[in-house]
Amino acid sequence: MPRAGLSTAAVVDAALDVIDDRGLDALTLAAVAERTGVAAPSLYKHVGSLAQLRTLMGARIMEELTERFTAALVGRSGDDAVATLMRAYRRYALEHPARHAAMPPDPLHDPALASAGLRLIEVFLAVLRGYGLEGEAAIHATRCLRSIAHGFSSIETAGGFGLPEDLDTTHEQLTHMFIASLPRS
């Protein structure tokens, strides 16, 4: 019988706390068990494996991003929406570098992640519809936007920008470069 108060969602919460506190490499079932106050075998009543836990974490992270981006974008459109989305992406990565690193690279090809992945991609597609982008063109622009936002954030959170020039300025320049690449009506 599962421990009272412990659920799959609570196990995912604990796993996210572990990586927030100690980094993605610290994620083990033993660390999650310690965080929840149970023996590691007790976790198997809620998750089948560390791999399944990582999948559940990936879905939760994408849900967090979808909620955060949607809230940030309310009432915004066009260039302002794109810039807001890129800033929100960076802010999330800086606030949660281990969660950012735990994002699944290709959620649409995993049935357990596809729904959360589609909801997140829809936020990007909705922003780009303001430029008349639909179908293939919207997918290509979404891939470019995701690559820019994820790439910059990955390098930044890894400490890869060692030169003293201001990173906010670089990010704004990158944002403006992407916006300038979008079609104008």
VEXDREN-2710 file (C-alpha; in Angstrom, 1 decimal):
% VEXDREN-2710
k/r/px/py/pz
1/MET/0.0/0.0/0.0
2/PRO/1.4/3.5/-1.0
3/ARG/2.4/5.8/1.9
4/ALA/-0.4/8.2/2.8
5/GLY/0.2/11.6/1.0
6/LEU/2.7/10.1/-1.4
7/SER/1.5/10.1/-5.0
8/THR/3.0/10.1/-8.4
9/ALA/2.7/13.9/-8.5
10/ALA/4.5/14.2/-5.1
11/VAL/7.3/11.9/-6.4
12/VAL/7.7/14.2/-9.4
13/ASP/7.7/17.2/-7.1
14/ALA/10.4/15.7/-5.0
15/ALA/12.5/14.8/-8.1
16/LEU/12.2/18.4/-9.3
17/ASP/13.3/19.6/-5.9
18/VAL/16.3/17.2/-6.0
19/ILE/17.5/18.6/-9.4
20/ASP/16.7/22.2/-8.4
21/ASP/18.9/21.8/-5.3
22/ARG/21.7/19.5/-6.5
23/GLY/21.6/19.5/-10.3
24/LEU/20.4/17.0/-12.9
25/ASP/23.3/14.6/-12.3
26/ALA/22.1/14.1/-8.7
27/LEU/18.8/12.6/-9.8
28/THR/18.5/9.0/-8.5
29/LEU/15.6/7.1/-7.1
30/ALA/17.6/7.0/-3.8
31/ALA/17.8/10.8/-3.7
32/VAL/14.0/11.1/-4.4
33/ALA/13.2/8.5/-1.8
34/GLU/15.3/10.4/0.7
35/ARG/13.5/13.6/-0.2
36/THR/10.1/11.9/0.3
37/GLY/11.0/10.0/3.4
38/VAL/10.5/6.5/2.1
39/ALA/12.7/3.6/1.1
40/ALA/13.6/3.6/-2.6
41/PRO/11.6/0.4/-3.4
42/SER/8.5/2.3/-2.1
43/LEU/8.8/4.7/-5.1
44/TYR/8.0/1.8/-7.5
45/LYS/4.3/2.0/-6.3
46/HIS/4.3/5.4/-8.0
47/VAL/6.9/5.3/-10.8
48/GLY/8.1/2.2/-12.6
49/SER/11.7/3.4/-13.1
50/LEU/14.1/6.3/-13.2
51/ALA/13.4/6.6/-16.9
52/GLN/9.7/6.9/-16.3
53/LEU/10.3/9.5/-13.6
54/ARG/12.4/11.5/-16.1
55/THR/9.5/11.3/-18.6
56/LEU/7.0/12.5/-16.0
57/MET/9.4/15.3/-15.1
58/GLY/9.8/16.3/-18.7
59/ALA/6.0/16.5/-19.1
60/ARG/5.7/18.6/-15.9
61/ILE/8.5/21.0/-17.1
62/MET/6.7/21.5/-20.5
63/GLU/3.5/22.2/-18.6
64/GLU/5.2/24.8/-16.5
65/LEU/6.7/26.4/-19.5
66/THR/3.3/26.4/-21.3
67/GLU/1.6/28.1/-18.3
68/ARG/4.4/30.6/-17.8
69/PHE/4.6/31.5/-21.5
70/THR/0.9/31.8/-21.9
71/ALA/0.6/34.1/-18.9
72/ALA/3.4/36.3/-20.1
73/LEU/1.9/36.6/-23.6
74/VAL/-1.6/37.6/-22.6
75/GLY/-2.5/40.8/-24.5
76/ARG/0.7/40.8/-26.6
77/SER/1.1/40.2/-30.3
78/GLY/3.7/40.6/-33.1
79/ASP/7.2/41.7/-32.2
80/ASP/6.3/42.3/-28.6
81/ALA/5.0/38.7/-28.2
82/VAL/8.1/37.2/-29.8
83/ALA/10.4/39.3/-27.6
84/THR/8.3/38.4/-24.5
85/LEU/8.4/34.7/-25.3
86/MET/12.2/34.8/-25.8
87/ARG/12.7/36.6/-22.5
88/ALA/10.4/34.3/-20.7
89/TYR/12.2/31.3/-22.0
90/ARG/15.6/32.7/-20.9
91/ARG/14.2/33.7/-17.5
92/TYR/12.9/30.2/-16.9
93/ALA/16.2/28.7/-17.8
94/LEU/18.1/31.1/-15.4
95/GLU/15.6/30.4/-12.6
96/HIS/15.6/26.6/-13.1
97/PRO/18.8/25.6/-15.0
98/ALA/18.5/21.9/-14.1
99/ARG/14.8/21.8/-15.2
100/HIS/15.9/23.5/-18.4
101/ALA/18.5/20.8/-18.9
102/ALA/16.0/18.1/-18.2
103/MET/13.6/19.2/-21.0
104/PRO/13.1/16.4/-23.5
105/PRO/14.7/17.2/-26.8
106/ASP/12.0/15.5/-28.9
107/PRO/8.8/15.2/-26.9
108/LEU/6.5/14.6/-29.9
109/HIS/7.9/11.2/-30.6
110/ASP/7.2/9.9/-27.1
111/PRO/3.5/9.1/-26.5
112/ALA/3.9/9.9/-22.8
113/LEU/5.2/13.4/-23.7
114/ALA/3.4/14.3/-26.9
115/SER/0.4/16.0/-25.4
116/ALA/2.5/18.3/-23.2
117/GLY/4.9/18.9/-26.1
118/LEU/2.0/19.8/-28.5
119/ARG/0.6/22.3/-26.0
120/LEU/4.0/24.0/-25.6
121/ILE/4.6/24.1/-29.4
122/GLU/1.1/25.6/-29.8
123/VAL/2.2/28.7/-27.8
124/PHE/5.1/29.2/-30.2
125/LEU/2.8/28.7/-33.2
126/ALA/0.2/31.1/-31.9
127/VAL/2.8/33.8/-31.5
128/LEU/4.0/33.3/-35.1
129/ARG/0.5/33.3/-36.6
130/GLY/0.6/37.0/-36.1
131/TYR/3.1/37.1/-39.0
132/GLY/0.9/35.1/-41.3
133/LEU/3.0/31.9/-40.7
134/GLU/1.0/28.7/-41.1
135/GLY/1.9/25.1/-42.0
136/GLU/5.5/24.3/-42.9
137/ALA/6.6/27.9/-42.7
138/ALA/5.3/28.1/-39.1
139/ILE/7.1/24.9/-38.2
140/HIS/10.4/26.1/-39.6
141/ALA/10.0/29.5/-37.8
142/THR/9.2/27.7/-34.5
143/ARG/12.2/25.5/-34.9
144/CYS/14.4/28.6/-35.4
145/LEU/12.9/30.3/-32.4
146/ARG/13.3/27.3/-30.2
147/SER/16.8/26.7/-31.3
148/ILE/17.8/30.3/-30.6
149/ALA/16.0/30.4/-27.2
150/HIS/17.2/27.0/-26.1
151/GLY/20.7/27.4/-27.4
152/PHE/21.3/30.8/-25.8
153/SER/19.9/29.6/-22.5
154/SER/21.9/26.4/-22.6
155/ILE/25.1/28.1/-23.2
156/GLU/24.3/30.8/-20.6
157/THR/23.3/28.4/-17.8
158/ALA/26.4/26.3/-18.5
159/GLY/28.6/29.4/-18.0
160/GLY/29.7/29.3/-21.6
161/PHE/29.7/33.1/-22.2
162/GLY/33.0/34.0/-20.5
163/LEU/33.6/37.4/-22.0
164/PRO/32.6/40.4/-20.0
165/GLU/30.2/42.0/-22.4
166/ASP/26.6/42.2/-21.1
167/LEU/24.5/39.1/-21.8
168/ASP/21.2/41.1/-21.7
169/THR/22.5/43.1/-24.6
170/THR/23.5/40.0/-26.5
171/HIS/20.1/38.4/-25.9
172/GLU/18.3/41.5/-27.0
173/GLN/20.4/41.6/-30.2
174/LEU/19.6/38.0/-30.9
175/THR/15.9/38.6/-30.3
176/HIS/15.9/41.5/-32.7
177/MET/17.8/39.5/-35.3
178/PHE/15.1/36.8/-35.1
179/ILE/12.2/39.3/-35.3
180/ALA/13.8/40.9/-38.3
181/SER/13.8/37.5/-40.1
182/LEU/10.0/37.2/-39.8
183/PRO/7.8/38.2/-42.7
184/ARG/6.1/41.6/-42.7
185/SER/2.7/42.1/-44.3
END
